[in-house]
Amino acid sequence: MGVIRIHNLKFHTFNGVFPEERKNGQQLAIDVALNYPIEARVQHDDLDETISYADVNKTIDQFVHTHSYKLIESLANELLKTLLANFPMATSITLKIRKYSVPMPGIFDDVEIEVAGEQRE
C-alpha cells in the first residue's frame, strides 16, 4: 500500500476555547497521509490514476478557513470526515493537527491531535 503525505501545512486560524484565541487566532500545522494502492493503480503516469495532492491541499485550506471550533479535536474529526468523503480513492487517511500557541503553563513546542479513518464499504 502506498501513502501520499503532505507535511506541515500551516494556517492562521481562530480555533480555541478562550476568547483571545478566537479573537487573535493562532497558527496550526496539519499533516495528512492518504493510503492508496499506488503500486496497483498508477500505471500510465496519469493524474486521473492517483490522488492530486494539490486538491487535498485545496480541500484542507478551504475547510480550515471556513470552520472554527473550540476544540482542535473537533476540527480534526470534521476535517477527516470531509477528506474521506472528497477522496474516496484513499483507503484510509491519517490527519495530525498541531497547535502552537496553547494557553497553558509549561515549556513545550506544541500540542498535537491525531485522528485516522477508513473508507466504509
Number of C-alpha atoms within 10 A of each C-alpha: 9 14 16 17 16 16 11 14 14 14 16 13 21 22 26 21 13 10 12 13 17 16 12 11 16 18 14 23 17 20 16 26 18 26 19 21 16 16 9 10 13 15 10 8 8 8 9 10 14 17 19 13 14 10 12 17 14 12 16 19 14 10 16 20 12 8 13 16 17 15 11 21 16 14 18 22 16 15 19 23 15 14 22 21 12 13 18 14 17 23 17 20 23 18 21 19 23 20 19 15 16 15 11 7 6 7 6 10 11 13 13 15 16 16 15 17 16 16 14 8 3
